[in-house]
Amino acid sequence: MGKISPVSIKYVIHAKFELSGIAEKPDIIGAIFGQTEGLLGSNLELRELQKFGRIGRIDVNVENKDGKTSGEIILPSSMGKTETAIIGASLETIERVGPCEAKVHIIKIDDTRVSKRDFVKDRAQELLKTLVADMPDSQELTNDLNESFRSAEVIEYGIDKLAAGPEVETSKEIIVVEGRADVLTLLRYGIKNAIALQGTKVPRTLIDLAKDKTATLFVDGDRGGELIIKKVAELTNMAFVAVAPDGKEVEELTGKEILKALRIKIPWSEAKEKIGAQSKPAFVAAEPIKTFERRERPQYTSDRVPARRSFDRRDSRDNRNFSRDERPRHEYTSTNPVISEIANKLSENETVILDKSLKVLGKVPKDELADTLEHMDGVYAVALGSEADAEIKKIAYEKHIKNIVSKRTAEASTESTAKARA
């Protein structure tokens, strides 16, 4: 009957031996089997254990030196730790190998499962590091999902197959942007009525669409945005123009910046005039005040405006429409009743910006009014639902805004009031 290989080696017995003479490897192995035979009973007979795979192949390392032999015995075992310890102890009973006296001593019994557990631990750490490095975090998964969803929402509109949001067809208003990336940016913040030019040419689809809907051209805040306005103006008309902050592209904007730019959009006619008059769009970021030329002040004639060094406070008082005691609590008059009427209809946090022809340029919350005025030109009057603070009056003076009207005050000349405080 042949020998059966051990199913799994659990322990390895390491024994050291010394002989008084010279012996070969077969002599030592024969002594191991011969001198332990019958010692432990039939259940622990080495030959039987090896035959049924309870122990493995016995290996002997031999070294002959100075007429003596020494070396190591290695005996693998698949038995339990008790049986293995008994087998190990039985090896120390070997007293002779052939004609030579022998001394055998067990050095150690290795538990192979310990080394396997160490290997499993180290390997598991390596695999875990790889797994963590390759696994996307929840935010990345969310972003990928949102991006794929937004991409799925982009449609191809018209015969020119322009990239557009899903509500371009049904919405009464549309926002015209430069490219597909701008459409995706607006979709990210819930604006679904955007459509892209997709090139320097104005497609026929967009020309026809602008005739039927209120179109706002939303361009980058750089030279390229100005060129797009000029190009569009040659072929069609829009209702409004909105411009990104100076130096920024539409696709770079945050949701707050997008809504703010759309809120302070200007009429198409005014945008074309400014593009024609300036090499840089005047409705982008305002330059420092020193670069502006002094403009004509329509509410004053030259003989009524006092010289800067001979200012008389009485002139400021004379220009007021009413005294402090005569001011009504909720209704006010001004140089133009239209402005006062608009102011009386506003809530406390509402403001309306008007041009010289008293057309509405925009409606913004009061806390955003100062910043909005800094980035706009052509403002003639501002109507407020509450009192204008010092910052608003200062900016109005610097921007040559002639009228600020509120429910609580009707100041016909912000410029004169600002000088009176100086």
Order of alpha helices (4+ residues) and beta strands (2+ residues): beta-alpha-alpha-beta-beta-alpha-beta-beta-alpha-alpha-beta-beta-beta-alpha-beta-alpha-beta-alpha-beta-alpha-beta-alpha-alpha-alpha-beta-beta-alpha-beta-alpha-beta-beta-alpha
